[in-house]
Amino acid sequence: MRMRIITWLVTKYTDIHEHKSLGIFGKWLDDPYLFHLNKRSVPGAFALGLFCAWIPFPSQMIISAALAILIRVNVPLSVLLVWVTNPITIPPMFYFAYLVGTWVTGEPPQHFEIEPTWSWLEQSMQTIGKPLLLGCLFLGILSSVTGYTIMRLYWNKRLSRFLTIKLHRHRRHRAKMLLIKKQNNQNSLPKCDIAEHEKEAKK
């Protein structure tokens, strides 16, 4: 059920093409591989999308899509995961990133309000820019590695389960075919041979 939901979300080919922000990529989005779901494209898209979600300025979707095309991972999924940061989650997430940055740099934390605009970013870079960027980089790498590892383990588990089921089906099919073959061989024996086999069985 979970994979069906993911598949529905990340294979919305026409929606990606019609999105205004992603229209600049044009024919690059015609590559069908960028919409495949496999053991490389899904974990890679998780890693990329979660990293780009921590970029503390607008155009995260464009950056994520461009990098997804460059490293050839699932574009819709990488763009979708950028929405981990949205108007509701941006203030607490980036303030936490700033606090992590002040812990790294040793600077005393300041109180401020976050606005996802270029003007706010330009004004704030002089005062909180260094700890904010360091915190976002640290959390971006951490989220990226964690997301990639979890999805790789999940994919391997799913693949292992699929192969186990397939092996069991193959064994059942093989046993069924051997049984049918044995029955056919018995039916093809002459009646005298069958009588002899029955006599030997009674002895």
C-alpha positions, 0 to 999 in steps of 0.5 A: 500500500505504501509503495502504491502511494509513493508510485502514484505521487512520483509518476505524475509525469504531466504535472511535473511538465506543467509546473511553472518552476520546472518548465525551464528544464524542457526536454531534459524532463523527457528522459523516462529514467528520471521517473523510474522507481528502482534501488538507485533512483529512490534512495538517491531521490530521498537523499537529494530531496532531504538535503535540498529541503534544508537550503535556507532560501527560495528556489529549493524545488528548482535546485532539487530538480536540476540536481536530480537530472544531473545525477539521474535520480527520480525527479518527482520524488526529489522535488516532493521531498523538498516540501518537508520545509513548507510555510508551517515547518520553515520557522522551527526547522531553520531556527533549529538549524541556526541553533545548531550552527551557533553550537558549532561556531560558539556564537551566542544565539539571537532571537529573530523571525524567519521569512522565506524571501530573498530580501530577508535572506539578504538582510540576515546574512550579515548577522546570522548567516554563518551559523544558519548556513552551517546548521543547515549544511550539517542537518542537510547532510545528516538528513540526506544520509539518514534518508538514503540509508533507510530507503536502501535498507527498505528497498533491500528488504522489499527485494529480498521478500520479493525474491523469497516469494518468487523462489517459493512459487518456483519450487511449488511449480516445479513440484507440481510439474514433477507430480504431473509428469509422474502421473502421466508416466504411470498412465502411459504404462501398459496394463500388464505392467500395471498388474505386475507393479500391483503384484510386486506392491502386494508382496 
